[in-house]
């Protein structure tokens, strides 16, 4: 009984840690969006995207409002978005998106994570050519006709559409477009009264690396180490 309790407690703390990390990430995204386009979501598409993503991870409304207020104040945090590149063990390509107020600290930490995870940090452009930057929208699979939706969205930059399952076990439509068409796609979905569960910019690998189970764990340990860093927003890789 005690063992079961410990396992459940560990899982609960892991969920809390993951949720806290998601809230911090979105808080930084809100700060960046407000700085770039102001605090009014009606005229700031990037901020509307933040709202969608906050809702997808159950971020409380008061925390979202506090983040906007803080970002609008005189003492707002100035975050710089920097992309780092490198290799995990076994030749797996890794991209690390960060939002930092101290790039000297961040680059030192990222390099340390790669080294301790038996990887190697690369230079700008050493890995990113293996990925394509895309807009990724996820919609609830409720009463949507995929064939009709595909035809309606092609003119707005739709490149890929498929079905998947999200972290909550729900069936969702996944829509991908080129990064430059992100705004067009977001506007098209809004005009059709389709509210995405999430709207993200992701780096999609052009090809993937398939490894054995032990090798996969080597890679995931480094990915986890990177994701735990406070300055890291997202980590992408080409591991299958």
Secondary structure, DSSP 8 states (H G I E B T S, - for coil): -HHHHHHHHHHHHHHHHHHHHHHHHHHHHHHHHHHHH-S-TTT-HHHHHHHHHHHHTT--HHHHHHHHHHHHSTT----EEEEEEEE-GGG-EEEEEEEES-HHHHHHHHHHHHHHTT-EE--TTSSGGGEEEEEEEEEE-SS--HHHHHHHHGGGTEEEEEEEE-TTS-EEEEEEEEGGGHHHHHHHHHHTT---SEEEEEEEESS-B---HHHHHHHHHHHHHHHTSTTEEEEEE-B-
